[in-house]
Amino acid sequence: MSKLLFFDIDGTLIDCNLGIYSISDNVKEALDKLKENGHDVFLATGRCKCF
């Protein structure tokens, strides 16, 4: 059964407080694997459009 998966960006996939400003290759690979397995992956953020 496929699932809808939502991931928060700030503080979860990246953490500016720790100097992590982009999604790591490992996380990208994991998200790609989820999509390959038929799941729908969405990124959530409270950031404005200009980011």
DRENKE-945255 format. One record per residue (C-alpha): x, y, z. Coordinates in Angstrom, 3 decimals. Example, Ala and Ser with C-alpha at 12.3 -4.5 7.8 and 13.67 -1.06 7.14 Angstrom:
# DRENKE-945255
x / y / z
12.300 / -4.500 / 7.800
13.670 / -1.060 / 7.140
//
This chain:
# DRENKE-945255
x / y / z
0.000 / 0.000 / 0.000
1.432 / 3.377 / -0.975
1.485 / 6.164 / 1.570
1.640 / 9.937 / 1.578
4.736 / 11.007 / 3.515
5.345 / 14.571 / 4.651
8.722 / 15.736 / 5.950
9.488 / 19.053 / 7.600
12.545 / 20.742 / 6.165
13.724 / 23.041 / 8.957
15.096 / 21.161 / 11.939
14.388 / 17.769 / 10.375
15.945 / 17.398 / 6.912
18.216 / 20.411 / 7.373
19.301 / 22.265 / 10.506
20.769 / 25.719 / 10.020
21.642 / 25.872 / 13.734
24.018 / 22.941 / 13.173
25.361 / 24.355 / 9.907
23.399 / 21.919 / 7.718
22.006 / 24.127 / 4.943
21.020 / 21.516 / 2.368
19.570 / 18.024 / 2.290
22.366 / 15.433 / 2.490
22.972 / 12.864 / -0.235
21.938 / 10.087 / 2.172
18.597 / 11.767 / 2.819
18.081 / 12.370 / -0.914
18.754 / 8.681 / -1.595
16.314 / 7.642 / 1.144
13.603 / 9.928 / -0.256
14.242 / 8.575 / -3.768
13.943 / 5.004 / -2.450
10.597 / 5.839 / -0.857
9.374 / 7.221 / -4.203
10.693 / 4.141 / -6.046
8.665 / 1.996 / -3.640
5.488 / 3.805 / -4.694
5.140 / 6.322 / -1.883
4.345 / 10.002 / -2.436
6.896 / 12.234 / -0.703
6.174 / 15.865 / 0.165
8.354 / 18.507 / 1.788
6.736 / 20.906 / 4.252
8.056 / 24.272 / 5.344
6.958 / 27.467 / 6.977
9.421 / 29.416 / 4.859
8.213 / 32.132 / 2.533
8.514 / 31.718 / -1.243
11.726 / 33.765 / -1.451
13.714 / 30.919 / 0.155
//
